[in-house]
Amino acid sequence: MAEFYDALETRDPEARERDLLARLPRQVGYAQKNAPGFARILKDIDPRAIVSRAALAALPVTRKSDLKALQADIRPLGGLNSTPVAKLAKIFVSPGPIYEPEGSGEDWWRTGRALHAAGFRPGDIVANTFAYHFTPAGSMLETGALACGCTVVPTGVGQTEMQVATIADLRISAYIGTPSFLKLIVEKADELKADIACLKKAMVGGEYVPPALRAALSERGLGMMQCYATADLGLVSYESRGPDGQVCEGMLVDEGILLEIVRPGTGDPVAAGEVGEVVVTTFNPDYPLIRFATGDLSAVLPGASPCGRTNVRIKGWLGRADQTTKVKGMFVHPSQVAEVVKRHAEVKRARLIVDTAEGQDRMTLHCEVAGAPAGLVERIVATLRDVTKLRGEAALRSPGELPNDGKVIDDTRNYE
């Protein structure tokens, strides 16, 4: 049985990069021509010039947080869809509401690659406990399981006793859902003294995976892997196992996307290894998202995965990039911090600390600088006030002194 899903996974990294960049001009031009929203967002852009990561980085970012306003302007999908709504297979409704499309065709969300890496194979019977109503997670993982040749039991979430009985009766071998619900099912099976030893593999997502839970399930002979996917993009990254059977560090980027890590509040790529916001360009013909900012934080891992796959690895989900906060009744956004930094070439990185002093909100912009000319602090303070319309302070720090955690605004106020 094939170790890899397809030959794309073991390509020479330079060949992969060339292929992705060669596809960029066509996809940008396609989005401009067929998706009214992108025709507006990418107005006056020559797609033939988008042939490098630097050129891509100059394009506007469309943020997940923009979708509600975009969809209110051009219903129902913000004009970001290139396939007419009447020709789509499904439309999902996430809280907001935010509408997400699913097109036709096998494994539209591309999750089969992640499930294959987790050991899902023809003959497996899979309990898919992700929700099947309104939101796309159930459909997203079901299509991938079908692409792997599995039989899917659409159990959805809840009813743990019935879940246990179904797993035992049908001899279900694989689980899809959140790690916390898998834990509940296993605990319920123990309580009922039900035999679910048939359950050998699991693909989880949507939550943090506690190492202790992974270890406990492994001792039971149940291997748990995770993937990172979104309702807009489908699969972004996934875990794999090395030759020793152990889960490899980090998560491999899917072959069907081009991923960037940018400084929160901007579209500017960060240095390799630095934590920033995940931005993805897809090559999806139905929903051709160009530089779509997920609002999630991650970072690129150095080196190659021991599993033999050659794509870039990221650290997985490291938090949320939208760190907007309120100071003295006014919103302060990461983009405003980025604007202050942009106006002072000496500043390499910055972090706005919000706290209280004598019962009053206080904000201090901590700036990494290699060498500070006279009057820099005063100039930064003036720019901070000009950009945010609030009084603040500035403090200079040495390069590398600020934490590498992707935070641009750190609200340390205690509201208890």
C-alpha positions as CSV (number, residue, x, y, z in Angstrom):
1,M,0.0,0.0,0.0
2,A,1.4,3.4,-1.0
3,E,3.2,5.2,1.8
4,F,2.5,8.6,0.2
5,Y,-0.7,10.0,-1.1
6,D,0.8,10.9,-4.5
7,A,4.2,11.9,-6.0
8,L,3.6,15.6,-5.2
9,E,4.5,15.0,-1.6
10,T,8.1,14.0,-2.3
11,R,8.9,16.6,-5.0
12,D,12.2,18.5,-4.9
13,P,11.3,21.6,-2.9
14,E,12.6,23.9,-5.6
15,A,10.5,22.2,-8.2
16,R,7.4,22.6,-6.0
17,E,8.2,26.3,-5.5
18,R,8.6,26.8,-9.3
19,D,5.3,25.1,-10.0
20,L,3.4,27.2,-7.4
21,L,4.8,30.4,-8.7
22,A,4.2,29.4,-12.3
23,R,0.5,28.9,-11.4
24,L,0.2,32.3,-9.7
25,P,-0.3,34.6,-12.7
26,R,-3.1,32.3,-14.1
27,Q,-4.9,32.1,-10.8
28,V,-4.7,35.9,-10.1
29,G,-6.0,36.6,-13.6
30,Y,-8.7,34.0,-13.3
31,A,-9.9,35.5,-10.0
32,Q,-9.9,39.0,-11.5
33,K,-12.0,37.8,-14.5
34,N,-14.4,35.5,-12.8
35,A,-14.9,36.7,-9.2
36,P,-16.4,40.2,-9.0
37,G,-15.0,40.7,-5.5
38,F,-11.5,40.0,-6.6
39,A,-12.0,42.1,-9.7
40,R,-12.4,45.0,-7.2
41,I,-9.8,43.9,-4.7
42,L,-7.1,43.3,-7.3
43,K,-8.0,46.3,-9.5
44,D,-5.2,47.6,-11.6
45,I,-3.0,44.5,-10.8
46,D,-1.3,43.0,-13.8
47,P,-1.5,39.2,-13.2
48,R,1.4,38.6,-15.5
49,A,3.7,40.4,-13.1
50,I,2.8,38.1,-10.1
51,V,5.6,35.6,-10.6
52,S,7.5,35.7,-7.3
53,R,6.7,35.7,-3.6
54,A,7.8,39.3,-3.4
55,A,5.2,40.2,-6.1
56,L,2.6,38.2,-4.3
57,A,3.4,40.0,-1.0
58,A,2.6,43.3,-2.7
59,L,-1.0,42.2,-3.3
60,P,-3.8,43.2,-0.9
61,V,-4.7,40.8,1.9
62,T,-8.3,39.7,2.3
63,R,-9.0,38.9,5.9
64,K,-11.4,36.3,7.4
65,S,-12.7,39.3,9.5
66,D,-13.5,41.1,6.3
67,L,-16.0,38.4,5.1
68,K,-19.1,39.6,6.8
69,A,-18.9,43.1,5.3
70,L,-17.9,41.8,1.9
71,Q,-20.8,39.3,1.9
72,A,-23.2,42.1,2.9
73,D,-22.0,44.1,0.0
74,I,-22.2,41.4,-2.6
75,R,-24.4,38.5,-1.5
76,P,-24.0,35.8,-0.6
77,L,-20.2,35.2,-1.0
78,G,-18.8,38.6,-1.3
79,G,-18.1,38.1,-5.0
80,L,-15.1,36.0,-4.1
81,N,-16.6,32.9,-5.8
82,S,-15.9,32.4,-9.5
83,T,-18.5,29.6,-9.9
84,P,-22.1,31.0,-9.8
85,V,-24.0,30.1,-6.6
86,A,-26.5,28.1,-8.6
87,K,-23.8,25.8,-9.8
88,L,-22.2,25.1,-6.4
89,A,-22.8,21.9,-4.6
90,K,-23.4,23.3,-1.1
91,I,-23.4,26.6,0.9
92,F,-22.6,26.4,4.6
93,V,-23.5,28.9,7.3
94,S,-21.0,29.6,10.1
95,P,-21.6,32.0,13.0
96,G,-21.7,35.6,11.9
97,P,-23.3,34.6,9.7
98,I,-20.5,33.8,7.3
99,Y,-21.3,31.8,4.2
100,E,-18.9,29.2,2.7
101,P,-19.2,27.4,-0.5
102,E,-18.5,23.8,-1.5
103,G,-18.1,22.9,-5.2
104,S,-18.5,19.7,-7.0
105,G,-15.9,17.0,-7.6
106,E,-13.9,14.5,-5.5
107,D,-12.2,15.7,-2.3
108,W,-13.1,19.4,-3.0
109,W,-11.6,20.3,0.4
110,R,-8.4,18.3,-0.2
111,T,-8.5,16.5,3.2
112,G,-7.8,13.1,1.7
113,R,-4.1,13.8,1.9
114,A,-4.2,14.4,5.6
115,L,-6.3,11.3,6.3
116,H,-4.0,9.2,4.2
117,A,-1.0,10.4,6.3
118,A,-3.0,9.3,9.3
119,G,-3.4,5.8,8.0
120,F,-6.9,5.9,6.6
121,R,-7.2,3.3,3.8
122,P,-9.8,1.4,1.7
123,G,-11.6,-1.0,4.0
124,D,-11.7,1.4,7.0
125,I,-15.1,2.2,8.4
126,V,-15.0,5.7,9.7
127,A,-17.2,7.5,12.4
128,N,-17.3,11.1,11.3
129,T,-18.4,13.0,14.4
130,F,-18.0,16.5,13.0
131,A,-21.2,18.4,12.6
132,Y,-23.2,18.0,9.4
133,H,-25.6,20.9,9.8
134,F,-24.8,24.5,8.8
135,T,-21.0,24.3,9.2
136,P,-18.7,22.4,6.8
137,A,-16.5,20.3,9.0
138,G,-18.5,17.1,8.5
139,S,-18.6,17.4,4.8
140,M,-15.0,18.6,4.6
141,L,-13.7,15.4,6.2
142,E,-16.2,13.0,4.7
143,T,-15.2,13.9,1.2
144,G,-11.5,13.2,2.1
145,A,-12.4,9.9,3.7
146,L,-14.3,8.8,0.6
147,A,-11.3,9.8,-1.5
148,C,-9.2,7.4,0.6
149,G,-11.7,4.6,-0.2
150,C,-13.2,4.5,3.3
151,T,-16.8,3.8,4.3
152,V,-18.2,6.7,6.3
153,V,-20.8,6.6,9.1
154,P,-22.1,10.2,9.6
155,T,-22.6,10.1,13.3
156,G,-22.3,13.8,14.0
157,V,-21.6,15.1,17.5
158,G,-23.3,14.1,20.8
159,Q,-25.1,10.9,22.0
160,T,-22.0,9.2,23.4
161,E,-23.7,6.0,24.3
162,M,-25.0,5.6,20.8
163,Q,-21.6,6.5,19.4
164,V,-20.0,3.7,21.5
165,A,-22.7,1.2,20.5
166,T,-22.3,2.1,16.8
167,I,-18.5,1.7,17.0
168,A,-18.8,-1.7,18.6
169,D,-21.6,-3.0,16.4
170,L,-20.1,-1.9,13.1
171,R,-16.5,-2.6,14.2
172,I,-15.6,1.0,13.2
173,S,-11.8,1.3,12.8
174,A,-11.3,5.1,12.4
175,Y,-12.6,8.3,14.1
176,I,-13.0,11.8,12.8
177,G,-13.8,14.7,15.1
178,T,-12.5,16.8,18.0
179,P,-10.0,15.3,20.5
180,S,-12.2,16.2,23.4
181,F,-15.2,14.2,22.0
182,L,-13.0,11.2,21.3
183,K,-11.9,11.3,24.9
184,L,-15.6,11.3,26.0
185,I,-16.4,8.3,23.7
186,V,-13.5,6.3,25.1
187,E,-14.4,7.1,28.7
188,K,-18.1,6.2,28.0
189,A,-16.9,2.9,26.5
190,D,-14.9,2.1,29.6
191,E,-17.9,3.0,31.8
192,L,-20.2,0.7,29.8
193,K,-17.5,-2.0,29.5
194,A,-18.0,-1.9,25.7
195,D,-15.3,-3.4,23.4
196,I,-14.1,-0.7,21.0
197,A,-10.7,-2.1,20.5
198,C,-11.5,-2.1,16.8
199,L,-10.9,1.7,16.8
200,K,-7.3,2.1,15.7
201,K,-6.9,5.5,14.2
202,A,-8.2,9.0,14.6
203,M,-8.0,12.3,12.7
204,V,-8.8,15.2,15.0
205,G,-9.0,19.0,14.6
206,G,-10.7,22.1,15.8
207,E,-9.1,22.1,19.2
208,Y,-5.7,21.9,21.0
209,V,-4.5,18.3,21.2
210,P,-3.2,17.5,24.8
211,P,0.0,15.4,24.6
212,A,-1.3,13.4,27.6
213,L,-4.4,12.4,25.7
214,R,-2.4,11.4,22.6
215,A,-0.1,9.3,24.9
216,A,-3.0,7.7,26.7
217,L,-4.8,6.8,23.5
218,S,-1.6,5.4,22.0
219,E,-1.3,3.0,24.9
220,R,-4.7,1.7,24.0
221,G,-3.6,1.1,20.4
222,L,-5.4,4.1,19.1
223,G,-3.2,6.4,17.0
224,M,-4.3,10.1,16.9
225,M,-3.2,12.6,14.3
226,Q,-4.4,16.1,13.7
227,C,-4.9,18.5,10.8
228,Y,-5.5,22.2,10.4
229,A,-8.3,23.2,8.1
230,T,-10.6,26.2,7.7
231,A,-14.1,26.6,6.4
232,D,-12.8,28.9,3.7
233,L,-9.7,27.2,2.5
234,G,-10.1,23.5,3.3
235,L,-6.9,21.7,4.3
236,V,-4.0,23.9,5.2
237,S,-1.6,21.5,7.0
238,Y,-1.5,18.0,8.6
239,E,0.6,15.8,10.8
240,S,2.6,12.8,9.6
241,R,4.6,9.8,11.0
242,G,8.2,9.1,10.7
243,P,9.8,5.7,9.9
244,D,9.8,4.9,13.6
245,G,6.0,5.3,13.7
246,Q,6.2,8.4,15.9
247,V,4.3,11.6,15.0
248,C,6.7,14.1,13.4
249,E,7.3,17.6,14.7
250,G,5.1,20.3,13.1
251,M,2.5,20.0,10.3
252,L,3.2,19.7,6.6
253,V,1.6,22.3,4.3
254,D,-0.9,20.9,1.9
255,E,0.2,20.6,-1.8
256,G,-2.7,22.6,-3.1
257,I,-2.0,26.0,-1.5
258,L,0.7,28.6,-1.3
259,L,1.3,29.7,2.3
260,E,2.8,32.9,3.7
261,I,3.4,33.9,7.3
262,V,2.9,37.7,7.7
263,R,3.2,40.2,10.5
264,P,-0.2,40.6,12.2
265,G,-2.1,43.6,11.0
266,T,-0.1,43.8,7.7
267,G,0.6,41.8,4.6
268,D,4.4,41.8,5.1
269,P,6.0,38.4,5.3
270,V,8.1,37.8,8.5
271,A,11.5,36.1,8.7
272,A,11.6,32.3,8.6
273,G,10.8,31.0,12.0
274,E,9.1,34.1,13.3
275,V,5.5,33.8,14.5
276,G,3.0,35.6,12.4
277,E,-0.5,35.3,10.7
278,V,-1.2,32.5,8.3
279,V,-2.0,33.8,4.8
280,V,-3.0,31.4,2.1
281,T,-3.5,31.6,-1.7
282,T,-5.5,28.7,-3.1
283,F,-5.7,27.3,-6.6
284,N,-9.4,26.4,-6.2
285,P,-11.3,27.2,-9.4
286,D,-14.6,27.7,-7.5
287,Y,-13.4,29.9,-4.7
288,P,-10.0,31.3,-5.8
289,L,-8.9,33.0,-2.5
290,I,-5.9,35.2,-3.1
291,R,-3.8,36.1,0.0
292,F,-6.5,35.1,2.4
293,A,-5.6,35.9,6.0
294,T,-6.9,33.3,8.4
295,G,-6.5,35.2,11.6
296,D,-4.5,32.2,13.0
297,L,-0.9,32.4,14.2
298,S,1.9,30.0,13.2
299,A,5.5,29.8,12.2
300,V,7.6,27.9,9.7
301,L,9.8,25.1,11.0
302,P,13.3,24.7,9.6
303,G,14.5,21.5,7.9
304,A,12.7,18.6,6.3
305,S,10.2,16.2,7.9
306,P,11.6,12.7,8.8
307,C,8.5,11.2,7.2
308,G,10.0,11.8,3.7
309,R,7.5,14.4,2.6
310,T,9.4,17.5,1.4
311,N,6.9,20.4,1.8
312,V,7.3,23.2,4.3
313,R,6.3,22.5,7.8
314,I,4.6,24.9,10.2
315,K,4.3,24.7,14.0
316,G,0.5,24.3,13.9
317,W,-2.0,26.7,15.5
318,L,-0.3,29.1,17.9
319,G,-3.2,31.5,18.7
320,R,-5.2,34.3,17.1
321,A,-3.7,37.2,15.2
322,D,-6.5,39.6,15.8
323,Q,-5.4,41.3,18.9
324,T,-7.5,44.4,18.7
325,T,-8.2,46.0,22.1
326,K,-9.8,49.0,23.6
327,V,-7.8,51.7,25.4
328,K,-9.7,54.6,27.0
329,G,-12.7,53.7,25.0
330,M,-11.0,53.6,21.6
331,F,-10.0,50.6,19.6
332,V,-6.4,50.0,18.9
333,H,-5.5,47.6,16.1
334,P,-2.4,45.6,15.1
335,S,-2.4,47.5,11.8
336,Q,-1.9,50.8,13.7
337,V,1.1,49.3,15.5
338,A,2.4,48.3,12.0
339,E,1.9,51.8,10.8
340,V,4.0,53.3,13.6
341,V,6.8,50.8,12.9
342,K,6.6,51.7,9.1
343,R,7.3,55.3,9.9
344,H,10.5,54.6,11.8
345,A,13.1,52.7,9.8
346,E,15.2,52.1,13.0
347,V,12.4,49.9,14.5
348,K,12.6,46.3,13.5
349,R,9.8,44.8,15.6
350,A,7.4,46.3,18.1
351,R,4.9,45.2,20.8
352,L,2.3,47.4,22.4
353,I,1.8,46.6,26.0
354,V,-1.5,47.8,27.5
355,D,-1.8,47.9,31.3
356,T,-3.1,50.1,34.0
357,A,-1.4,52.8,36.1
358,E,-3.2,54.4,39.1
359,G,-6.5,53.0,37.7
360,Q,-6.0,54.5,34.2
361,D,-5.3,52.6,30.9
362,R,-1.8,52.9,29.8
363,M,0.0,51.8,26.6
364,T,3.7,51.5,26.0
365,L,5.2,50.6,22.6
366,H,8.3,48.4,23.1
367,C,10.5,48.7,20.0
368,E,13.5,46.6,19.0
369,V,16.2,48.8,17.5
370,A,19.8,48.1,16.6
371,G,21.0,51.6,17.4
372,A,18.9,54.5,18.6
373,P,19.6,58.1,17.3
374,A,18.9,60.9,19.7
375,G,15.2,61.8,20.0
376,L,13.9,58.5,18.6
377,V,11.7,57.8,21.7
378,E,10.1,61.2,21.4
379,R,9.4,60.7,17.7
380,I,7.9,57.3,18.2
381,V,5.6,58.7,21.0
382,A,4.5,61.5,18.6
383,T,3.7,58.9,15.9
384,L,1.9,56.7,18.2
385,R,-0.4,59.5,19.2
386,D,-0.8,60.6,15.6
387,V,-1.9,57.1,14.5
388,T,-4.0,56.0,17.5
389,K,-5.2,59.4,18.7
390,L,-4.2,58.3,22.2
391,R,-1.3,59.2,24.4
392,G,1.3,56.5,24.9
393,E,4.9,55.8,25.9
394,A,7.7,54.2,24.1
395,A,10.6,51.9,25.3
396,L,13.6,50.8,23.3
397,R,14.7,47.1,23.4
398,S,17.6,45.2,21.9
399,P,17.1,43.1,18.8
400,G,15.6,39.7,19.7
401,E,14.5,40.9,23.2
402,L,10.8,40.8,22.4
403,P,9.1,37.3,22.6
404,N,8.6,35.4,19.3
405,D,5.0,34.7,19.9
406,G,3.3,36.7,17.2
407,K,1.8,39.2,19.6
408,V,1.7,42.8,18.4
409,I,-0.7,44.0,21.2
410,D,-0.4,42.5,24.6
411,D,-3.3,43.5,26.9
412,T,-2.2,42.7,30.4
413,R,-5.0,44.4,32.3
414,N,-6.7,42.4,35.0
415,Y,-10.4,42.9,34.9
416,E,-11.2,40.8,38.0
